[in-house]
Amino acid sequence: MKERVASGVSLVLFLAAIVVFNSTIPAALNIAIALISGLAVFEIISALGLSKNFVLLIPSLVFSAVIPMIQAIAPLPQVDILQQAAYFLYTVVIFGALILYHKALTFREVGVIYSMSLMIPTALETLISLRNLGGKHGMFYVIIAIFSAWIADTGAFFAGSLWGKHKLCPDISPKKTVEGVIGGFALNIIAMIVFGYIFHAVYYAYSVEISYLTLVVIGFFGTIMSILGDLSFSLIKRSCHIKDFGEIIPGHGGILDRFDSVIFEAPFVYLLVQFMPLVFQ
């Protein structure tokens, strides 16, 4: 438990550093997302026992790191073109490798790596798009998207540990309970409202308006996205016969064990705030 708390605090401090330096080093968020995406893809490939298969490993790591960096190094009109070019080149390389090494590779292995290498950086990159969408309030949007996923996990963990009796999906994740899910919903909704008030009253000094309705919607549906992400990657772990994706974060496991819920949460928040903005002038 001490390791879990210490690691959680370290992650929060890491995010806080990105927030603090966002105005002076805007690429800090891009670099962080590129690093997280690369490590997450590496964990998937390692879980499949293919970390020494460089013909799959290297293109996948390069692609997962490049996608989040494009918005930092390219002018806005060229971002879509460069991203499409990256997707095209990666697809050609991966399936070219499958054709050339079809006796050593299976379509299942290539399919899993290809789909995960597309999904993980694309989903996490929406945090960068979310920051850009929010303008000068962009990092508030990013914090809400990340913390909503983590707080839902935290609420589910503690409520499940204290009161959990009824299993949610025992065949996929034996430790998940209905009571934990309820705790996740409750803590997430309350935390979103509290975060909104802190930013409204302390950070913005009432100079802008915060949509508490949007925060409640994020707290509720964000919890569902968090659970979906957690269960989805738990299913992947079970199919790979592993407990955790790694041990890079003591008490939490690997990068994917901490960011699986964010992968589903970030795109949801990005789509939601297009119609229900968090901040009004």
C-alpha positions in Angstrom: 0.0 0.0 0.0 2.9 2.4 0.9 4.4 1.8 -2.5 1.1 2.3 -4.3 0.6 5.7 -2.5 4.2 6.8 -3.1 3.9 6.0 -6.8 0.6 7.7 -7.0 2.1 10.9 -5.5 5.0 10.7 -7.9 2.6 10.5 -10.9 0.7 13.5 -9.6 3.9 15.5 -9.2 5.0 14.4 -12.7 1.8 15.8 -14.1 2.1 18.9 -11.9 5.5 19.6 -13.4 4.1 19.4 -16.9 1.4 21.9 -16.0 3.9 24.3 -14.4 6.2 24.2 -17.4 3.4 24.1 -20.1 3.7 27.9 -20.8 7.5 27.9 -21.2 7.9 24.4 -22.6 4.7 23.5 -24.5 6.3 20.4 -25.9 6.7 18.9 -22.4 3.2 17.3 -22.7 4.0 15.9 -26.1 7.2 14.4 -24.9 5.5 12.9 -21.9 2.7 11.4 -24.0 5.3 10.1 -26.5 7.3 8.4 -23.7 4.1 6.9 -22.1 2.9 5.6 -25.5 6.2 4.1 -26.4 6.5 2.3 -23.0 2.9 1.1 -23.2 3.5 -0.4 -26.7 6.7 -2.0 -25.5 4.8 -3.6 -22.6 2.2 -5.1 -25.0 5.0 -6.5 -27.2 6.9 -7.9 -24.2 3.7 -9.5 -22.9 3.4 -11.3 -26.2 7.0 -12.5 -25.9 8.0 -10.6 -29.0 10.4 -8.0 -27.5 13.3 -9.5 -29.4 11.5 -9.4 -32.7 13.0 -6.1 -33.8 11.2 -6.1 -37.2 7.9 -5.5 -35.2 9.3 -3.8 -32.1 11.3 -0.9 -33.7 8.6 0.3 -36.2 6.0 0.1 -33.4 8.0 2.0 -30.9 9.0 4.7 -33.4 5.4 5.1 -34.6 3.9 5.3 -31.1 6.5 8.0 -30.1 6.2 10.0 -33.3 2.4 10.4 -33.4 2.2 12.5 -30.2 5.2 14.6 -31.3 3.8 15.7 -34.7 1.7 18.4 -33.1 4.8 19.8 -31.4 7.1 20.0 -34.5 4.7 20.6 -37.4 2.6 23.6 -38.3 -1.1 23.0 -37.7 -2.2 22.7 -41.4 0.4 20.0 -41.9 -0.4 17.9 -38.8 -3.1 15.8 -40.4 -1.0 15.1 -43.5 2.0 14.0 -41.5 -0.1 11.8 -39.2 -1.7 10.1 -42.2 1.7 9.6 -43.7 2.9 8.1 -40.5 -0.1 5.7 -40.4 0.5 4.7 -44.0 4.2 4.0 -43.6 3.7 2.1 -40.4 1.0 -0.1 -42.0 3.2 -0.8 -45.0 6.2 -1.7 -42.8 4.2 -3.9 -40.4 2.4 -5.9 -43.1 5.4 -6.0 -45.3 7.2 -7.6 -42.4 4.3 -10.1 -42.1 4.7 -11.1 -45.7 8.5 -11.3 -45.6 8.6 -13.3 -42.3 5.3 -15.1 -42.5 6.9 -18.4 -41.4 8.1 -16.8 -38.1 5.2 -14.4 -37.5 1.5 -15.1 -37.2 -1.4 -12.7 -38.2 -2.6 -12.8 -34.6 0.7 -11.4 -33.2 0.9 -8.8 -35.9 -2.8 -7.9 -35.6 -2.5 -7.4 -31.8 0.7 -5.3 -32.1 -0.7 -3.3 -35.0 -4.0 -2.5 -33.3 -2.4 -1.6 -30.0 0.2 0.6 -31.6 -2.5 2.5 -33.4 -4.9 2.7 -30.5 -2.6 3.7 -27.6 -0.8 6.8 -29.1 -3.9 7.9 -30.9 -6.0 7.8 -27.8 -3.4 9.4 -25.6 -2.7 12.1 -28.2 -6.2 13.4 -27.6 -4.8 14.9 -24.4 -2.7 17.2 -26.5 -5.7 18.0 -28.7 -7.6 18.7 -25.5 -5.0 21.1 -24.3 -5.0 22.9 -27.7 -8.8 23.0 -27.7 -9.0 24.6 -24.2 -6.6 27.4 -25.2 -5.2 29.1 -22.1 -7.4 26.8 -20.0 -6.1 23.7 -21.9 -4.2 22.2 -19.0 -7.3 22.3 -16.8 -9.0 20.2 -19.4 -6.1 17.8 -19.5 -6.0 17.5 -15.7 -9.7 16.7 -15.6 -9.4 14.0 -18.2 -6.5 12.3 -16.5 -7.6 12.7 -12.9 -11.2 11.5 -13.7 -9.8 8.2 -14.9 -7.4 7.8 -11.9 -9.9 8.9 -9.3 -12.5 6.4 -10.6 -9.8 3.7 -10.3 -8.9 4.9 -6.8 -12.5 5.0 -5.6 -13.2 1.6 -7.0 -10.0 0.2 -5.4 -10.7 1.5 -1.9 -14.5 0.9 -1.9 -13.9 -2.6 -3.2 -11.2 -3.3 -0.6 -13.5 -2.1 2.2 -16.9 -3.3 1.2 -16.6 -5.4 -1.9 -18.7 -8.6 -1.8 -20.3 -9.0 -5.2 -18.0 -9.7 -8.1 -18.4 -7.5 -11.2 -16.6 -9.6 -13.9 -15.0 -12.5 -12.1 -13.8 -14.2 -15.3 -12.0 -11.1 -16.5 -10.9 -9.3 -13.3 -11.6 -11.2 -10.1 -10.9 -8.3 -7.8 -13.5 -5.9 -9.4 -16.7 -5.7 -7.4 -20.0 -3.9 -7.8 -19.4 -2.1 -4.5 -16.1 -0.9 -5.9 -17.8 0.5 -9.1 -20.3 2.4 -6.9 -17.4 3.8 -4.9 -15.7 4.8 -8.2 -18.9 6.7 -9.4 -19.3 8.5 -6.0 -15.7 9.6 -5.5 -15.3 10.6 -9.2 -18.4 12.8 -9.3 -17.5 14.4 -6.0 -13.9 15.0 -7.0 -14.8 16.6 -10.3 -17.0 19.1 -8.5 -14.3 19.8 -5.9 -11.7 20.2 -8.7 -14.0 22.5 -10.6 -14.5 24.7 -7.5 -10.8 24.8 -6.7 -10.0 26.0 -10.2 -13.0 28.4 -10.2 -12.3 30.0 -6.9 -8.6 29.7 -6.3 -6.9 29.4 -9.7 -9.2 31.6 -11.8 -10.4 33.7 -8.8 -14.0 33.7 -10.3 -12.8 35.4 -13.5 -14.3 32.7 -15.6 -17.4 30.4 -15.3 -17.0 26.7 -14.8 -19.6 24.2 -16.1 -20.4 22.0 -13.1 -22.9 20.1 -15.3 -20.0 19.1 -17.6 -17.9 18.0 -14.6 -20.7 15.8 -13.3 -21.2 14.2 -16.8 -17.4 13.6 -16.9 -17.5 12.1 -13.4 -20.4 9.8 -14.3 -19.6 8.7 -17.8 -15.9 9.0 -17.3 -16.2 6.3 -14.6 -17.8 4.0 -17.2 -15.0 4.7 -19.6 -12.4 4.0 -16.9 -14.0 0.7 -16.0 -14.2 -0.2 -19.7 -10.5 0.6 -20.2 -9.5 -1.3 -17.1 -11.5 -4.4 -18.0 -10.4 -4.4 -21.6 -6.7 -4.4 -20.7 -7.4 -7.0 -17.9 -8.8 -9.2 -20.7 -5.6 -8.7 -22.7 -3.5 -9.6 -19.7 -5.5 -12.8 -19.1 -5.1 -13.7 -22.7 -1.3 -13.2 -22.4 -1.3 -15.1 -19.0 0.4 -12.2 -17.1 -0.5 -10.4 -13.8 0.8 -7.0 -14.7 2.2 -5.4 -17.8 5.4 -4.4 -16.0 6.9 -3.2 -12.8 8.0 0.3 -13.7 5.5 1.9 -11.2 5.9 0.2 -7.8 2.5 -0.8 -6.4 0.7 -0.2 -9.7 2.5 -2.4 -12.2 3.4 -1.1 -15.7 2.5 2.0 -17.6 -0.5 0.3 -19.1 -1.7 -0.7 -15.6 -1.9 3.0 -14.8 -3.0 4.5 -18.1 -5.4 1.8 -19.4 -8.4 3.8 -18.1 -6.9 7.1 -19.5 -6.8 5.5 -23.0 -10.6 5.3 -22.9 -11.2 8.4 -20.9 -9.2 11.0 -22.8 -11.0 10.6 -26.2 -14.4 10.7 -24.3 -13.6 14.0 -22.6 -12.2 15.5 -25.8 -15.5 14.7 -27.7 -17.7 15.8 -24.8 -16.1 19.3 -24.4 -16.7 20.0 -28.1 -20.4 20.2 -27.1 -20.2 21.0 -23.4 -17.2 23.3 -22.7 -15.7 23.2 -19.2 -14.8 26.9 -19.1 -16.7 30.0 -20.2 -15.3 33.5 -20.2 
